[in-house]
Amino acid sequence: MSHRITLRHARKVAAAAVVAVAAFGLTACQDNADAGGGDSSSAASSSSGGSDSSDSGSSGSSGSSDSGSSGSGSSGSGGGGNAGSDACATSQLAFRSTHGMGEGTLIVDLKNTGSATCTLQGFPGVDLKSKNGTLSAKRSDLAAPKTSVKPGEETRFTLHYPPNTSGGSGETFTTLVVTPPNETHSHSLPVSINVPVTDGSGSEIKVDPVGTGK
């Protein structure tokens, strides 16, 4: 009799875990989404609080303080602007992420490391990767301005996510894959974003267009 109860309990726990992950909307990792930088092994710690930040420049490794962005992957919500010959290429941008002043915000700075002024307009593609899979951020309702970035100057975008206040372990994302507007090449940044696992009725993870939130 005790064996039957234990087996039934184990089945219920396994089923609950499957439902929780499925409801969170995680999808299978895409091999080409991480071509621009580091993986989970080089990521920050799994705490979403504090002032974690990561810098990336033009040498090719997203885990270091000056790393590059010349990958070939594309991200789920990218694009959303008018492409032009002066559009900023991923290879001429340095990426840096910091947690915002408000809980549940992550700011990503994009610095023009090229020798000429370039423009960014639209929503970046943003994929968040955890040990369980990949989730694409959805676009906010903000309008996308056309932003000119001179050599050495920066612009930014903001990612909004529901902080985990549930008391549970939640889901921790350790890699952020960013595809600038009108680009097909991505860059990966180590991050630490912990969100609650919900039934799908909670707040969504959203990204603002580049050039807003200054």
Phi and psi in degrees as a GROMACS rama.xvg file:
@    title "Ramachandran Plot"
@    xaxis  label "Phi"
@    yaxis  label "Psi"
@TYPE xy
-66.0958  -33.6741  SER-2
-63.2574  -40.3994  HIS-3
-65.3384  -40.9876  ARG-4
-66.847  -41.4191  ILE-5
-63.4353  -43.2228  THR-6
-63.828  -42.4259  LEU-7
-63.6608  -40.2635  ARG-8
-63.4026  -42.8739  HIS-9
-61.8926  -40.4841  ALA-10
-63.7583  -38.8782  ARG-11
-65.5318  -41.4634  LYS-12
-62.9764  -44.8405  VAL-13
-62.4399  -42.4757  ALA-14
-64.5391  -39.6955  ALA-15
-64.1951  -38.7956  ALA-16
-64.7747  -41.9861  ALA-17
-63.2105  -43.5145  VAL-18
-63.921  -40.6001  VAL-19
-62.7008  -45.872  ALA-20
-68.2997  -40.6125  VAL-21
-65.1087  -40.1784  ALA-22
-67.8243  -27.3157  ALA-23
-70.6407  -18.4479  PHE-24
87.8055  19.7494  GLY-25
-72.9925  142.017  LEU-26
-115.195  169.259  THR-27
-66.7253  146.298  ALA-28
-62.3917  140.056  CYS-29
-102.782  127.389  GLN-30
-59.3986  -35.3354  ASP-31
-84.2086  -4.84965  ASN-32
-77.8396  -14.9341  ALA-33
-114.117  19.8282  ASP-34
-69.7823  -15.4922  ALA-35
-91.7555  -6.02682  GLY-36
-173.944  -150.457  GLY-37
-74.4638  173.396  GLY-38
-117.106  -171.82  ASP-39
-63.1903  -26.2576  SER-40
-66.7929  -21.8545  SER-41
-102.899  12.5333  SER-42
-80.9844  169.904  ALA-43
-75.7497  -179.87  ALA-44
-68.6376  168.749  SER-45
-89.3542  17.8107  SER-46
-95.5945  131.504  SER-47
-85.7466  -10.4646  SER-48
-84.0723  -174.699  GLY-49
82.2032  -160.964  GLY-50
-125.858  44.5936  SER-51
-58.8944  140.035  ASP-52
-145.296  156.798  SER-53
-143.04  136.508  SER-54
-109.233  148.073  ASP-55
-147.661  136.234  SER-56
-117.999  -111.33  GLY-57
-138.428  35.3414  SER-58
-115.563  -10.2941  SER-59
113.775  -6.72469  GLY-60
-122.287  119.633  SER-61
-76.528  -11.2581  SER-62
-82.3176  -17.6373  GLY-63
-93.754  174.29  SER-64
-74.0468  -21.9013  SER-65
-134.574  83.2448  ASP-66
-117.047  159.797  SER-67
-95.4128  -176.412  GLY-68
-151.638  75.1031  SER-69
-127.041  27.5798  SER-70
-72.3053  174.128  GLY-71
-117.771  7.59806  SER-72
-79.357  161.676  GLY-73
-120.711  151.663  SER-74
-110.65  155.105  SER-75
-58.8347  -37.0683  GLY-76
-114.247  27.7065  SER-77
-71.26  174.672  GLY-78
81.2697  -158.194  GLY-79
99.6222  33.5968  GLY-80
-154.229  -175.8  GLY-81
-97.8948  112.814  ASN-82
-68.1603  148.564  ALA-83
-154.535  169.743  GLY-84
-67.0657  -20.7934  SER-85
-98.4453  11.6312  ASP-86
-65.5589  141.3  ALA-87
-68.3948  127.046  CYS-88
-87.4357  150.98  ALA-89
-56.6194  -37.5081  THR-90
-67.1751  -17.9798  SER-91
-104.855  15.2698  GLN-92
-117.01  141.488  LEU-93
-105.613  141.379  ALA-94
-115.98  139.892  PHE-95
-146.313  134.634  ARG-96
-118.484  140.887  SER-97
-141.354  149.024  THR-98
-73.8533  136.697  HIS-99
-72.6949  173.367  GLY-100
-64.5816  -37.3983  MET-101
-87.4664  147.569  GLY-102
-67.6212  135.433  GLU-103
90.5271  19.6237  GLY-104
-130.134  142.046  THR-105
-128.235  127.616  LEU-106
-102.99  130.635  ILE-107
-115.666  117.487  VAL-108
-93.0081  139.025  ASP-109
-119.202  117.304  LEU-110
-109.311  132.441  LYS-111
-78.525  109.519  ASN-112
-97.7325  5.27117  THR-113
-83.1925  -174.095  GLY-114
-102.643  -1.10908  SER-115
-134.027  155.404  ALA-116
-67.195  138.208  THR-117
-132.613  168.569  CYS-118
-123.566  151.339  THR-119
-131.032  130.676  LEU-120
-148.32  122.885  GLN-121
126.439  -171.545  GLY-122
-94.6885  135.665  PHE-123
-76.2173  153.181  PRO-124
-81.1284  130.828  GLY-125
-132.592  117.368  VAL-126
-115.202  135.644  ASP-127
-109.737  131.044  LEU-128
-116.386  134.376  LYS-129
-127.265  -178.308  SER-130
-67.5152  -16.2402  LYS-131
-97.1648  -10.0985  ASN-132
149.215  -158.388  GLY-133
-127.484  139.975  THR-134
-127.429  131.571  LEU-135
-94.4561  131.894  SER-136
-71.4893  145.056  ALA-137
-92.6956  158.442  LYS-138
-80.1982  143.793  ARG-139
-79.4756  -177.157  SER-140
-93.4667  4.93589  ASP-141
-72.9868  147.576  LEU-142
-75.1226  150.137  ALA-143
-98.5405  111.149  ALA-144
-78.5394  159.108  PRO-145
-89.7888  119.13  LYS-146
-115.09  120.586  THR-147
-90.5287  132.82  SER-148
-122.356  113.01  VAL-149
-75.6082  160.633  LYS-150
-54.6995  129.709  PRO-151
86.8227  -10.7297  GLY-152
-91.8505  164.972  GLU-153
-125.06  154.346  GLU-154
-133.472  -177.965  THR-155
-153.663  168.678  ARG-156
-140.839  162.59  PHE-157
-119.745  136.222  THR-158
-105.561  131.17  LEU-159
-111.197  130.275  HIS-160
-142.704  152.784  TYR-161
-78.3811  116.895  PRO-162
-66.7202  149.956  PRO-163
-82.8124  103.345  ASN-164
-115.642  18.3678  THR-165
-78.7724  -17.2678  SER-166
89.9695  -10.7796  GLY-167
-93.7146  177.256  GLY-168
-72.7437  -25.9603  SER-169
64.9873  -156.128  GLY-170
-124.73  127.915  GLU-171
-108.953  122.283  THR-172
-95.092  132.35  PHE-173
-115.094  -7.87614  THR-174
-137.276  134.214  THR-175
-113.368  120.63  LEU-176
-104.14  116.556  VAL-177
-112.643  130.128  VAL-178
-117.593  112.337  THR-179
-59.4212  158.606  PRO-180
-55.9829  139.707  PRO-181
62.8943  24.193  ASN-182
-122.112  156.784  GLU-183
-114.211  -7.26175  THR-184
-96.2558  137.664  HIS-185
-110.858  164.334  SER-186
-135.894  138.778  HIS-187
-105.394  139.018  SER-188
-124.62  138.394  LEU-189
-74.5049  132.021  PRO-190
-138.335  175.383  VAL-191
-140.678  98.6067  SER-192
-125.018  117.301  ILE-193
-112.477  121.026  ASN-194
-122.773  156.123  VAL-195
-74.8152  151.008  PRO-196
-90.6923  119.702  VAL-197
-120.773  -178.728  THR-198
-87.1717  9.22614  ASP-199
99.4699  -6.446  GLY-200
-94.659  -1.81316  SER-201
-82.8559  -171.795  GLY-202
-66.6012  143.356  SER-203
-90.1016  159.197  GLU-204
-86.067  123.229  ILE-205
-127.742  153.004  LYS-206
-123.282  138.843  VAL-207
-88.9109  159.699  ASP-208
-68.1464  159.327  PRO-209
-64.2202  139.501  VAL-210
94.2211  0.512072  GLY-211
-107.509  161.326  THR-212
83.051  16.8733  GLY-213
